[in-house]
Amino acid sequence: MKIVLAIDGSDFSEVAINELKKMTLSSNSEIHIINVYELPKTTGLGLHTMGGKIGNYIEEIKSNAQKLGNKIVSEASDKIKAENKALTITTSVVSGLPKSTINEKAENWGADLIVVGSQGHGAFSRLVLGSVSQYLTTNAKCSVLIARDRNKK
């Protein structure tokens, strides 16, 4: 079984990691842990007052996001490996729109399952912000598991 675990370091991601750890997986299962960060959309207004060129500012944001993402996927990998050392786990940290990037990764990799956490947004928030889990359940060509914290209301 090939599983994409999409995480962002939030409490909701921790729920998804824990849900995946509970699964009984065969030793030939593969897990790909992905963290997708979105670069801010800049117009350049006000960036000159930050004491540097826009290019340097953007590169610093990318570098920091990449470092944080690497930490997030590495910690998740360690937690999952502690439960089942036989699993093959790979990771990636990429820039893009999370919902479409996760879906593309799953499709290109031939995933059987995508695991994500639920942020529990209400209808209005989903309308305004969009929902990664909702997008994936609608557009993914494989099954999608949306992990929820049973203790949250």
Backbone as CSV, one residue per row, in Angstrom:
resi,resn,N_x,N_y,N_z,CA_x,CA_y,CA_z,C_x,C_y,C_z
1,MET,0.843,-1.178,0.000,0.000,0.000,0.000,0.891,1.244,0.000
2,LYS,0.532,2.210,-0.808,1.273,3.468,-0.893,0.405,4.570,-0.289
3,ILE,0.961,5.239,0.725,0.211,6.239,1.482,0.945,7.573,1.456
4,VAL,0.204,8.638,1.138,0.740,9.999,1.248,0.184,10.579,2.542
5,LEU,1.075,11.004,3.418,0.704,11.687,4.657,1.057,13.148,4.473
6,ALA,0.037,14.001,4.433,0.253,15.437,4.235,0.137,16.144,5.579
7,ILE,1.213,16.825,5.981,1.240,17.467,7.296,1.814,18.872,7.204
8,ASP,1.430,19.695,8.196,1.928,21.067,8.236,2.496,21.463,9.599
9,GLY,2.612,20.510,10.507,3.163,20.805,11.820,2.127,21.231,12.846
10,SER,0.872,21.295,12.450,-0.197,21.724,13.359,-0.653,20.564,14.244
11,ASP,-1.507,20.885,15.229,-2.114,19.849,16.055,-2.932,18.890,15.196
12,PHE,-3.543,19.412,14.127,-4.344,18.590,13.232,-3.462,17.570,12.510
13,SER,-2.255,17.966,12.179,-1.305,17.042,11.557,-0.894,15.955,12.533
14,GLU,-0.751,16.322,13.780,-0.386,15.341,14.810,-1.466,14.262,14.917
15,VAL,-2.725,14.665,14.801,-3.838,13.713,14.811,-3.708,12.760,13.621
16,ALA,-3.361,13.300,12.450,-3.190,12.462,11.254,-2.036,11.480,11.439
17,ILE,-0.935,11.932,12.015,0.214,11.051,12.271,-0.203,9.929,13.209
18,ASN,-0.901,10.284,14.284,-1.329,9.273,15.258,-2.307,8.278,14.649
19,GLU,-3.176,8.744,13.774,-4.124,7.855,13.100,-3.372,6.867,12.210
20,LEU,-2.375,7.352,11.512,-1.571,6.483,10.642,-0.787,5.467,11.476
21,LYS,-0.276,5.886,12.614,0.470,4.974,13.488,-0.402,3.827,13.997
22,LYS,-1.716,4.064,14.134,-2.640,3.030,14.620,-2.930,1.956,13.562
23,MET,-2.705,2.271,12.305,-3.028,1.338,11.226,-2.080,0.146,11.226
24,THR,-2.624,-1.005,10.918,-1.805,-2.195,10.732,-1.423,-2.239,9.261
25,LEU,-0.150,-2.009,9.012,0.339,-1.947,7.631,1.331,-3.071,7.385
26,SER,1.296,-3.620,6.192,2.261,-4.665,5.849,3.647,-4.048,5.716
27,SER,4.647,-4.896,5.831,6.035,-4.405,5.780,6.411,-3.847,4.416
28,ASN,5.648,-4.188,3.373,5.970,-3.633,2.052,5.204,-2.338,1.772
29,SER,4.521,-1.806,2.778,3.835,-0.518,2.616,4.856,0.599,2.512
30,GLU,4.497,1.609,1.729,5.354,2.780,1.558,4.577,4.008,1.994
31,ILE,5.259,4.878,2.722,4.642,6.137,3.157,5.492,7.280,2.643
32,HIS,4.833,8.229,2.030,5.515,9.457,1.613,4.920,10.595,2.430
33,ILE,5.757,11.228,3.227,5.323,12.346,4.069,5.657,13.634,3.331
34,ILE,4.640,14.455,3.121,4.835,15.695,2.373,4.411,16.897,3.209
35,ASN,5.202,17.931,3.117,4.877,19.229,3.713,4.912,20.240,2.568
36,VAL,3.817,20.948,2.410,3.720,21.945,1.347,3.585,23.319,1.982
37,TYR,4.484,24.215,1.608,4.381,25.587,2.105,4.040,26.516,0.946
38,GLU,3.317,27.544,1.297,2.890,28.523,0.301,3.699,29.802,0.498
39,LEU,4.295,30.284,-0.560,5.014,31.555,-0.478,4.000,32.696,-0.497
40,PRO,4.273,33.754,0.266,3.335,34.883,0.265,3.309,35.559,-1.100
41,LYS,2.153,36.031,-1.463,2.030,36.787,-2.709,2.418,38.227,-2.399
42,THR,3.496,38.664,-3.030,3.993,40.009,-2.739,3.830,40.907,-3.958
43,THR,3.579,42.162,-3.670,3.508,43.146,-4.742,4.750,44.020,-4.737
44,GLY,5.552,43.834,-3.703,6.751,44.656,-3.600,6.537,45.897,-2.763
45,LEU,5.310,46.219,-2.455,5.035,47.404,-1.658,5.493,47.173,-0.222
46,GLY,6.280,48.077,0.272,6.729,48.002,1.647,7.918,47.095,1.872
47,LEU,8.332,46.308,0.912,9.448,45.404,1.115,10.786,46.132,1.121
48,HIS,10.849,47.279,0.471,12.106,48.029,0.443,12.456,48.566,1.823
49,THR,11.480,48.778,2.661,11.747,49.299,4.001,12.318,48.240,4.921
50,MET,12.380,46.991,4.458,12.882,45.914,5.294,14.402,45.803,5.207
51,GLY,15.047,46.673,4.479,16.500,46.723,4.445,17.155,45.747,3.485
52,GLY,16.490,45.332,2.468,17.101,44.421,1.513,16.324,44.373,0.229
53,LYS,16.855,43.615,-0.693,16.178,43.464,-1.971,15.066,42.429,-1.848
54,ILE,14.082,42.533,-2.705,12.945,41.614,-2.680,13.418,40.182,-2.884
55,GLY,14.341,39.974,-3.792,14.848,38.628,-4.057,15.439,37.980,-2.819
56,ASN,16.212,38.751,-2.050,16.798,38.223,-0.819,15.711,37.885,0.205
57,TYR,14.706,38.719,0.269,13.601,38.509,1.197,12.872,37.211,0.863
58,ILE,12.559,37.009,-0.393,11.860,35.808,-0.838,12.724,34.570,-0.602
59,GLU,14.025,34.652,-0.902,14.922,33.521,-0.686,15.011,33.165,0.795
60,GLU,14.994,34.157,1.656,15.033,33.899,3.097,13.747,33.206,3.554
61,ILE,12.609,33.631,3.029,11.331,32.987,3.355,11.366,31.528,2.903
62,LYS,11.834,31.288,1.671,11.926,29.917,1.147,12.828,29.058,2.020
63,SER,13.983,29.597,2.368,14.948,28.848,3.167,14.368,28.485,4.534
64,ASN,13.713,29.436,5.177,13.129,29.184,6.494,11.984,28.178,6.404
65,ALA,11.159,28.302,5.372,10.048,27.366,5.189,10.579,25.955,4.926
66,GLN,11.643,25.859,4.135,12.249,24.560,3.829,12.820,23.932,5.103
67,LYS,13.512,24.712,5.922,14.087,24.188,7.170,12.991,23.699,8.112
68,LEU,11.956,24.496,8.272,10.852,24.111,9.143,10.154,22.866,8.595
69,GLY,9.914,22.841,7.304,9.280,21.681,6.683,10.102,20.415,6.859
70,ASN,11.416,20.529,6.701,12.299,19.368,6.893,12.204,18.841,8.320
71,LYS,12.134,19.750,9.270,12.001,19.365,10.683,10.661,18.646,10.905
72,ILE,9.601,19.181,10.348,8.255,18.610,10.505,8.195,17.192,9.938
73,VAL,8.682,16.991,8.714,8.594,15.660,8.094,9.559,14.667,8.751
74,SER,10.705,15.150,9.199,11.668,14.278,9.864,11.114,13.756,11.195
75,GLU,10.500,14.643,11.971,9.920,14.239,13.256,8.771,13.258,13.036
76,ALA,7.950,13.508,12.028,6.839,12.596,11.726,7.372,11.233,11.307
77,SER,8.394,11.218,10.478,9.002,9.972,10.025,9.515,9.168,11.218
78,ASP,10.191,9.837,12.139,10.726,9.168,13.333,9.610,8.547,14.169
79,LYS,8.496,9.267,14.324,7.368,8.766,15.116,6.757,7.524,14.479
80,ILE,6.612,7.544,13.166,5.999,6.417,12.464,6.953,5.216,12.457
81,LYS,8.236,5.475,12.230,9.250,4.411,12.223,9.341,3.731,13.585
82,ALA,9.108,4.479,14.662,9.158,3.909,16.007,8.076,2.844,16.187
83,GLU,6.974,2.963,15.462,5.876,1.994,15.541,6.102,0.801,14.617
84,ASN,6.746,1.032,13.472,6.933,-0.030,12.491,8.210,0.238,11.695
85,LYS,9.293,-0.348,12.140,10.604,-0.102,11.528,10.716,-0.650,10.100
86,ALA,9.836,-1.563,9.721,9.913,-2.194,8.404,9.356,-1.310,7.284
87,LEU,8.637,-0.259,7.635,8.026,0.605,6.623,9.078,1.373,5.833
88,THR,8.809,1.579,4.568,9.637,2.455,3.745,9.007,3.839,3.801
89,ILE,9.773,4.807,4.291,9.258,6.168,4.437,10.156,7.130,3.682
90,THR,9.544,7.936,2.826,10.255,9.000,2.125,9.570,10.312,2.487
91,THR,10.268,11.403,2.264,9.713,12.712,2.618,10.008,13.736,1.528
92,SER,9.186,14.781,1.506,9.475,15.920,0.637,8.876,17.175,1.247
93,VAL,9.533,18.278,0.967,9.074,19.604,1.374,9.084,20.446,0.110
94,VAL,7.901,20.936,-0.269,7.788,21.657,-1.535,6.944,22.915,-1.385
95,SER,7.156,23.817,-2.295,6.377,25.049,-2.355,5.233,24.863,-3.332
96,GLY,4.075,25.389,-2.979,2.935,25.311,-3.880,1.630,25.529,-3.143
97,LEU,0.553,25.398,-3.848,-0.772,25.456,-3.250,-1.017,24.083,-2.628
98,PRO,-1.165,23.996,-1.298,-1.202,22.689,-0.647,-2.186,21.691,-1.245
99,LYS,-3.434,22.081,-1.456,-4.425,21.091,-1.900,-4.074,20.488,-3.257
100,SER,-3.670,21.295,-4.207,-3.358,20.743,-5.530,-2.002,20.036,-5.541
101,THR,-1.047,20.514,-4.771,0.274,19.891,-4.732,0.202,18.503,-4.098
102,ILE,-0.576,18.375,-3.023,-0.757,17.072,-2.373,-1.431,16.108,-3.344
103,ASN,-2.466,16.581,-3.999,-3.194,15.739,-4.952,-2.294,15.296,-6.102
104,GLU,-1.493,16.202,-6.633,-0.576,15.868,-7.726,0.454,14.838,-7.279
105,LYS,0.991,15.003,-6.068,1.978,14.053,-5.550,1.359,12.666,-5.456
106,ALA,0.150,12.592,-4.889,-0.525,11.299,-4.740,-0.783,10.649,-6.097
107,GLU,-1.224,11.451,-7.049,-1.535,10.932,-8.374,-0.272,10.456,-9.101
108,ASN,0.763,11.285,-9.099,2.014,10.951,-9.790,2.717,9.755,-9.164
109,TRP,2.577,9.593,-7.847,3.254,8.527,-7.122,2.439,7.232,-7.155
110,GLY,1.179,7.329,-7.540,0.308,6.152,-7.563,-0.157,5.743,-6.183
111,ALA,-0.455,6.725,-5.345,-0.869,6.460,-3.961,-2.221,5.746,-3.913
112,ASP,-2.359,4.895,-2.903,-3.619,4.210,-2.636,-4.461,4.985,-1.631
113,LEU,-3.799,5.834,-0.827,-4.468,6.540,0.247,-3.738,7.841,0.552
114,ILE,-4.520,8.881,0.832,-3.978,10.150,1.332,-4.511,10.315,2.746
115,VAL,-3.636,10.647,3.688,-4.040,10.885,5.071,-3.757,12.347,5.398
116,VAL,-4.799,13.049,5.863,-4.671,14.452,6.266,-5.441,14.656,7.566
117,GLY,-5.106,15.713,8.265,-5.862,16.087,9.455,-6.985,17.028,9.064
118,SER,-8.004,17.063,9.901,-9.125,17.964,9.671,-8.939,19.202,10.530
119,GLN,-9.058,20.355,9.919,-8.949,21.581,10.707,-10.279,21.985,11.302
120,GLY,-11.326,21.279,10.943,-12.610,21.510,11.570,-13.253,22.840,11.254
121,HIS,-12.948,23.431,10.100,-13.562,24.701,9.730,-15.057,24.529,9.540
122,GLY,-15.786,25.573,9.870,-17.215,25.598,9.579,-17.429,25.919,8.110
123,ALA,-18.694,25.957,7.704,-19.039,26.173,6.296,-18.509,27.505,5.773
124,PHE,-18.634,28.576,6.562,-18.181,29.890,6.106,-16.665,29.914,5.929
125,SER,-15.936,29.350,6.872,-14.469,29.320,6.762,-14.018,28.534,5.550
126,ARG,-14.695,27.401,5.278,-14.339,26.608,4.100,-14.567,27.409,2.830
127,LEU,-15.645,28.178,2.815,-15.963,28.992,1.649,-14.891,30.048,1.424
128,VAL,-14.470,30.709,2.486,-13.490,31.794,2.387,-12.072,31.252,2.216
129,LEU,-11.692,30.284,3.043,-10.315,29.807,3.066,-10.055,28.649,2.111
130,GLY,-11.091,27.911,1.794,-10.898,26.675,1.051,-10.525,25.585,2.034
131,SER,-10.705,24.363,1.657,-10.399,23.255,2.543,-9.577,22.223,1.788
132,VAL,-8.397,21.950,2.323,-7.532,20.954,1.690,-8.225,19.598,1.693
133,SER,-8.770,19.195,2.844,-9.405,17.883,2.929,-10.625,17.788,2.026
134,GLN,-11.399,18.846,1.957,-12.572,18.836,1.083,-12.143,18.726,-0.387
135,TYR,-11.129,19.471,-0.773,-10.621,19.411,-2.147,-10.152,17.993,-2.480
136,LEU,-9.400,17.394,-1.549,-8.854,16.068,-1.797,-9.956,15.016,-1.910
137,THR,-10.964,15.093,-1.047,-12.041,14.106,-1.132,-12.808,14.233,-2.437
138,THR,-12.852,15.420,-2.987,-13.567,15.650,-4.233,-12.725,15.301,-5.459
139,ASN,-11.421,15.554,-5.406,-10.581,15.461,-6.602,-9.578,14.312,-6.638
140,ALA,-9.239,13.733,-5.499,-8.226,12.669,-5.485,-8.737,11.419,-6.186
141,LYS,-7.837,10.726,-6.856,-8.187,9.491,-7.557,-8.029,8.276,-6.643
142,CYS,-7.590,8.520,-5.405,-7.452,7.439,-4.443,-8.298,7.762,-3.209
143,SER,-8.317,6.863,-2.260,-9.061,7.100,-1.025,-8.384,8.184,-0.199
144,VAL,-9.189,8.869,0.614,-8.685,9.937,1.479,-9.189,9.681,2.891
145,LEU,-8.271,9.685,3.848,-8.623,9.558,5.251,-8.428,10.920,5.911
146,ILE,-9.512,11.449,6.459,-9.442,12.720,7.175,-9.474,12.390,8.658
147,ALA,-8.356,12.579,9.320,-8.233,12.239,10.744,-8.785,13.394,11.585
148,ARG,-9.610,13.027,12.554,-10.218,14.019,13.451,-9.834,13.683,14.883
149,ASP,-9.687,14.725,15.683,-9.443,14.568,17.115,-10.792,14.354,17.791
150,ARG,-10.994,13.184,18.336,-12.281,12.866,18.961,-12.558,13.697,20.199
151,ASN,-11.517,14.271,20.789,-11.690,15.045,22.015,-12.038,16.507,21.762
152,LYS,-11.904,16.958,20.518,-12.230,18.340,20.170,-13.695,18.437,19.792
153,LYS,-14.299,19.527,20.141,-15.713,19.730,19.795,-15.854,20.657,18.630
